[in-house]
Amino acid sequence: MFNPMRNRIPCGVWALAAGLLASAAVAADKPYTEEGRKQGWLWFRPAKADPAAQLEHARRLRDQRRPRRANWQYRALAESWPAAPEAPQAVLERAQLLDRRGARLDAFEIYQELAKRYAGAYPYEAVLQRQYEIALELMTTRRARWFFGGFEAPERAIPLLEHLVEFAPRWKEAPAAQFLIGKAHEIGGDYEAAVVAYTETLFRYPESPVAREAAYRRAFVLYKMTEGAPNDERLAEESWAALTLFLRSYPDDENAALCRVYADRVRSRRARIAYGKARYYDRIARRPAAARLAYQRYLEQFPDELDAVEARRRMDALGAAADAPGTNETDQAELPEKNNENNPRDD
């Protein structure tokens, strides 16, 4: 027998079902939300209620050639829904928009933001390549062309190239980027920084295609530095080492003949510095023991120099005086020199 009380659904169940249906209806109309959503300034607030619609809105503004408003709406999407799947695409398209408008530095920074915030969610190789191209453009484009044709400002590219090397040290163009850091410093006249950058290129990428050019530029810059500081012994030694290393590593390079000329000049400069040091101890400081040692080192390194004959004569004279009975270093300091009128270094 049918019992209506047995099959009756309790009122509480009907109430629960009604509540679920109401909740589903509300959820269907509720816009996309995420925890931690940011609310931008008034002009950076999104025009649409969800990221998908917002992305389409920004694209329409872009296609309507309203780049400034499109830029704002792309930014509003990324700031309002940073975890949405549309966010990295919005950041990428915003960077491309600014790039096309000629705002290269701004575009580079947004590409950089994209790389930091959305790893794996954007075309990695393409973005790195474009950043590299922007750095090259900044390095080679003259500024203020209205002022006598403009002037080069390669230092603008240095922080961009440094970012690329730091962010993607194994990228295929990383060795070239590291080399260009040195080149930019060299063009800008900061030779010490250029040497550091070229050295870093050789240390980090010794097998790269730019290693040969980096070795030459390093040797050349050091040579130029010795030209400006002819009495700097440490610099002369470093220049000599760089030139000889390049010639030993790349004897058939097209720059090898020029580097041999540079090496001969630096060798002569090193010899002059070494001989001058020995003469200082001998004639001015009156320290015969130090003078003998300096003359000896000079003769070991530069036995074929013109001053070698005089250096050997003075070393022998100081040695004989030191062996004489009853002679001390103070007495040796007063020993007269012979044939001073024939010494080309006395003046």
C-alpha positions as CSV (number, residue, x, y, z in Angstrom):
1,M,0.0,0.0,0.0
2,F,1.3,3.4,-0.9
3,N,2.3,5.4,2.0
4,P,2.7,9.1,1.2
5,M,4.7,9.8,4.3
6,R,7.3,7.1,3.4
7,N,8.1,8.7,-0.1
8,R,7.8,12.2,1.0
9,I,11.0,14.3,0.6
10,P,11.8,16.2,3.7
11,C,11.5,20.0,3.5
12,G,15.2,20.4,4.4
13,V,16.3,18.5,1.3
14,W,14.1,20.7,-0.9
15,A,15.6,23.8,0.8
16,L,19.2,22.5,0.2
17,A,18.5,21.8,-3.5
18,A,17.0,25.2,-3.9
19,G,20.0,26.8,-2.3
20,L,22.4,24.9,-4.6
21,L,20.5,25.9,-7.7
22,A,20.5,29.5,-6.6
23,S,24.2,29.4,-5.9
24,A,24.9,27.9,-9.4
25,A,22.9,30.6,-11.0
26,V,24.8,33.3,-9.1
27,A,28.1,31.6,-10.0
28,A,27.3,31.6,-13.7
29,D,26.8,35.3,-13.6
30,K,29.8,36.1,-11.3
31,P,32.9,37.5,-13.1
32,Y,36.3,35.9,-12.9
33,T,38.0,36.6,-9.6
34,E,41.3,35.5,-7.9
35,E,42.8,36.0,-4.5
36,G,45.2,38.8,-4.2
37,R,43.7,40.8,-7.1
38,K,45.1,44.3,-7.2
39,Q,43.1,47.4,-7.8
40,G,45.0,49.8,-10.0
41,W,44.7,53.5,-10.3
42,L,41.5,54.9,-11.9
43,W,43.0,55.0,-15.4
44,F,44.5,51.5,-15.0
45,R,41.3,49.8,-13.9
46,P,40.0,47.1,-16.3
47,A,37.2,48.0,-18.5
48,K,35.7,44.5,-18.5
49,A,34.7,42.1,-15.8
50,D,37.0,39.2,-16.6
51,P,40.5,38.8,-18.1
52,A,39.4,37.1,-21.4
53,A,37.0,40.0,-22.2
54,Q,39.6,42.5,-21.0
55,L,42.2,41.0,-23.4
56,E,39.9,41.3,-26.3
57,H,39.1,44.9,-25.4
58,A,42.8,45.8,-25.3
59,R,43.3,44.2,-28.7
60,R,40.4,46.1,-30.2
61,L,41.9,49.3,-29.0
62,R,45.3,48.3,-30.4
63,D,43.7,47.4,-33.8
64,Q,41.8,50.7,-33.8
65,R,45.2,52.5,-33.5
66,R,44.6,53.8,-30.1
67,P,47.9,52.6,-28.6
68,R,47.8,54.7,-25.5
69,R,44.5,53.3,-24.3
70,A,45.4,49.8,-25.4
71,N,48.6,50.1,-23.3
72,W,46.6,51.1,-20.3
73,Q,44.1,48.2,-20.7
74,Y,46.9,45.6,-21.2
75,R,48.5,46.9,-18.1
76,A,45.1,46.9,-16.2
77,L,44.6,43.2,-17.1
78,A,48.1,42.1,-15.8
79,E,47.8,44.1,-12.6
80,S,44.2,43.1,-11.9
81,W,44.4,39.4,-12.7
82,P,48.2,38.6,-12.5
83,A,47.5,34.8,-12.2
84,A,45.0,34.6,-15.1
85,P,46.2,32.7,-18.2
86,E,45.6,35.8,-20.2
87,A,48.1,37.8,-18.1
88,P,51.3,36.8,-19.8
89,Q,49.8,37.3,-23.2
90,A,48.7,40.8,-22.2
91,V,52.2,41.6,-21.0
92,L,53.8,40.3,-24.2
93,E,51.4,42.2,-26.4
94,R,51.9,45.4,-24.4
95,A,55.7,45.1,-24.8
96,Q,55.2,44.5,-28.6
97,L,52.9,47.5,-28.8
98,L,55.5,49.8,-27.1
99,D,58.3,48.2,-29.2
100,R,56.4,49.1,-32.5
101,R,55.9,52.7,-31.2
102,G,59.7,53.1,-30.8
103,A,59.7,53.0,-27.0
104,R,62.6,50.6,-27.0
105,L,63.7,50.9,-23.4
106,D,60.2,50.6,-22.0
107,A,59.6,47.6,-24.2
108,F,62.8,45.9,-23.0
109,E,61.8,46.4,-19.4
110,I,58.3,44.9,-20.0
111,Y,59.9,41.9,-21.8
112,Q,62.1,41.6,-18.8
113,E,59.0,41.7,-16.5
114,L,57.5,39.0,-18.7
115,A,60.5,36.7,-18.2
116,K,60.6,37.2,-14.5
117,R,56.9,36.7,-13.8
118,Y,55.8,34.2,-16.4
119,A,58.6,31.7,-17.0
120,G,57.5,29.1,-19.5
121,A,54.4,31.0,-20.5
122,Y,55.8,33.0,-23.4
123,P,58.0,32.5,-26.5
124,Y,61.4,32.4,-24.7
125,E,63.7,32.5,-27.7
126,A,61.8,35.1,-29.6
127,V,61.7,37.5,-26.6
128,L,65.4,37.1,-25.9
129,Q,66.2,37.7,-29.6
130,R,64.1,40.9,-29.6
131,Q,65.8,42.1,-26.4
132,Y,69.2,41.5,-28.0
133,E,68.2,43.4,-31.1
134,I,67.0,46.3,-29.0
135,A,70.3,46.5,-27.2
136,L,72.1,46.5,-30.6
137,E,69.9,49.3,-31.8
138,L,70.6,51.4,-28.7
139,M,74.4,50.7,-29.1
140,T,74.6,51.7,-32.7
141,T,72.0,54.5,-33.1
142,R,73.3,58.0,-32.7
143,R,71.5,60.3,-30.3
144,A,70.4,63.9,-30.9
145,R,70.9,63.8,-34.7
146,W,69.7,67.4,-34.8
147,F,73.0,68.5,-33.0
148,F,75.7,68.3,-35.7
149,G,74.7,64.8,-36.8
150,G,74.3,63.4,-33.3
151,F,76.7,61.4,-31.1
152,E,77.2,57.8,-30.2
153,A,76.0,56.7,-26.8
154,P,76.9,52.9,-26.6
155,E,76.8,53.0,-22.8
156,R,73.0,52.9,-23.0
157,A,73.1,49.3,-24.2
158,I,75.4,48.0,-21.4
159,P,72.8,47.4,-18.7
160,L,70.5,45.7,-21.3
161,L,73.3,43.4,-22.4
162,E,74.3,42.6,-18.8
163,H,70.8,41.6,-18.1
164,L,70.7,39.2,-21.0
165,V,74.0,37.5,-20.0
166,E,72.9,37.3,-16.3
167,F,69.4,36.0,-17.1
168,A,70.3,33.6,-19.9
169,P,74.0,32.8,-19.7
170,R,73.6,29.6,-21.8
171,W,71.6,31.3,-24.6
172,K,73.2,31.1,-28.0
173,E,73.8,34.8,-28.2
174,A,75.1,35.2,-24.6
175,P,78.8,35.1,-25.7
176,A,78.1,37.9,-28.3
177,A,76.2,39.9,-25.7
178,Q,79.1,39.6,-23.2
179,F,81.6,40.6,-25.9
180,L,79.4,43.6,-26.9
181,I,79.6,44.8,-23.2
182,G,83.3,45.2,-23.7
183,K,82.9,46.8,-27.1
184,A,80.4,49.4,-25.7
185,H,82.8,50.2,-22.9
186,E,85.7,50.5,-25.3
187,I,83.8,52.8,-27.7
188,G,82.8,54.9,-24.7
189,G,86.4,55.3,-23.6
190,D,86.1,53.2,-20.4
191,Y,89.1,51.0,-21.2
192,E,89.4,49.4,-17.8
193,A,85.8,48.2,-17.9
194,A,86.3,47.0,-21.4
195,V,89.3,44.9,-20.4
196,V,87.2,43.3,-17.6
197,A,84.3,42.5,-20.0
198,Y,86.6,41.0,-22.7
199,T,88.4,39.0,-20.0
200,E,85.0,37.7,-18.8
201,T,84.1,36.7,-22.4
202,L,87.3,34.6,-22.6
203,F,86.7,33.1,-19.2
204,R,83.1,32.2,-19.7
205,Y,83.0,31.4,-23.4
206,P,86.5,30.3,-24.4
207,E,85.1,28.1,-27.3
208,S,82.7,30.6,-28.7
209,P,83.0,32.3,-32.1
210,V,83.7,35.7,-30.4
211,A,86.6,34.4,-28.3
212,R,89.2,35.3,-30.9
213,E,87.9,38.8,-31.3
214,A,87.7,39.3,-27.6
215,A,91.3,38.2,-27.1
216,Y,92.4,40.7,-29.8
217,R,90.3,43.6,-28.4
218,R,91.6,42.9,-24.9
219,A,95.2,43.0,-26.1
220,F,94.6,46.1,-28.2
221,V,92.9,48.0,-25.4
222,L,95.7,47.2,-22.9
223,Y,98.2,48.4,-25.5
224,K,96.3,51.7,-25.9
225,M,96.3,52.0,-22.1
226,T,100.1,51.7,-22.0
227,E,100.3,54.5,-24.6
228,G,98.6,56.8,-22.1
229,A,100.7,55.6,-19.1
230,P,104.2,54.8,-20.5
231,N,105.8,54.5,-17.0
232,D,103.2,52.1,-15.5
233,E,105.1,48.9,-15.1
234,R,102.2,46.7,-14.1
235,L,100.2,47.9,-17.1
236,A,103.1,47.2,-19.4
237,E,103.4,43.7,-18.1
238,E,99.7,43.0,-18.5
239,S,99.7,44.4,-22.0
240,W,102.7,42.2,-22.9
241,A,101.1,39.1,-21.5
242,A,97.8,39.8,-23.4
243,L,99.6,40.4,-26.7
244,T,101.9,37.3,-26.4
245,L,98.9,35.2,-25.4
246,F,97.0,36.3,-28.5
247,L,99.9,35.7,-30.8
248,R,100.5,32.3,-29.3
249,S,96.8,31.3,-29.5
250,Y,96.1,32.8,-32.9
251,P,99.4,33.1,-34.9
252,D,97.6,33.2,-38.2
253,D,94.9,35.7,-37.3
254,E,94.6,38.8,-39.6
255,N,95.6,41.0,-36.7
256,A,98.7,39.0,-35.8
257,A,101.1,41.2,-37.7
258,L,99.8,44.3,-36.1
259,C,100.0,42.7,-32.7
260,R,103.6,41.8,-33.3
261,V,104.3,45.5,-33.8
262,Y,102.5,46.4,-30.6
263,A,104.4,43.7,-28.7
264,D,107.7,45.0,-29.9
265,R,106.8,48.5,-28.7
266,V,105.6,47.2,-25.4
267,R,108.8,45.2,-24.9
268,S,110.9,48.3,-25.5
269,R,108.8,50.1,-23.0
270,R,109.2,47.3,-20.4
271,A,112.9,47.4,-21.0
272,R,113.1,51.2,-20.5
273,I,111.1,50.9,-17.3
274,A,113.3,48.0,-16.0
275,Y,116.5,49.9,-16.8
276,G,115.2,53.1,-15.3
277,K,114.5,51.3,-12.1
278,A,118.0,49.9,-11.9
279,R,119.5,53.4,-12.6
280,Y,117.3,54.9,-9.9
281,Y,118.6,52.5,-7.3
282,D,122.1,53.0,-8.6
283,R,122.3,56.8,-9.0
284,I,119.5,58.4,-7.0
285,A,118.6,56.0,-4.1
286,R,122.2,54.9,-3.7
287,R,121.3,51.4,-2.9
288,P,123.9,49.3,-4.7
289,A,122.5,45.9,-3.6
290,A,119.1,46.7,-5.0
291,A,120.8,48.2,-8.1
292,R,122.8,45.1,-8.8
293,L,119.7,42.9,-8.5
294,A,117.7,45.3,-10.8
295,Y,120.5,45.3,-13.3
296,Q,120.7,41.5,-13.2
297,R,116.9,41.2,-13.8
298,Y,117.1,43.7,-16.7
299,L,119.9,41.7,-18.4
300,E,118.0,38.4,-17.9
301,Q,114.9,39.8,-19.6
302,F,116.5,42.2,-22.2
303,P,120.0,41.0,-23.0
304,D,119.9,42.5,-26.5
305,E,118.8,46.0,-25.6
306,L,121.2,48.9,-26.3
307,D,121.6,49.6,-22.6
308,A,122.6,46.0,-21.8
309,V,126.3,46.9,-22.2
310,E,126.1,49.7,-19.7
311,A,124.0,47.7,-17.3
312,R,126.5,44.8,-17.3
313,R,129.4,47.3,-16.7
314,R,127.6,48.9,-13.7
315,M,126.6,45.5,-12.3
316,D,130.2,44.3,-12.5
317,A,131.5,47.5,-11.0
318,L,129.0,47.3,-8.1
319,G,129.8,43.6,-7.6
320,A,133.6,44.3,-7.5
321,A,133.1,47.1,-5.0
322,A,131.0,44.8,-2.8
323,D,133.8,42.2,-2.8
324,A,136.5,44.7,-1.9
325,P,137.6,44.4,1.8
326,G,136.4,47.0,4.1
327,T,133.7,48.3,1.8
328,N,130.1,48.5,3.0
329,E,127.0,49.6,1.1
330,T,127.3,53.2,2.3
331,D,130.8,53.3,0.8
332,Q,129.6,51.7,-2.4
333,A,127.0,54.4,-2.8
334,E,129.7,57.0,-3.3
335,L,131.6,55.0,-6.0
336,P,132.2,57.1,-9.1
337,E,130.6,55.9,-12.4
338,K,132.8,55.5,-15.5
339,N,132.1,56.7,-19.0
340,N,129.0,58.6,-17.9
341,E,129.4,60.9,-20.9
342,N,128.7,57.9,-23.2
343,N,125.6,56.7,-21.3
344,P,122.5,57.6,-23.4
345,R,120.3,57.4,-20.2
346,D,122.2,59.9,-18.1
347,D,120.2,62.9,-19.1
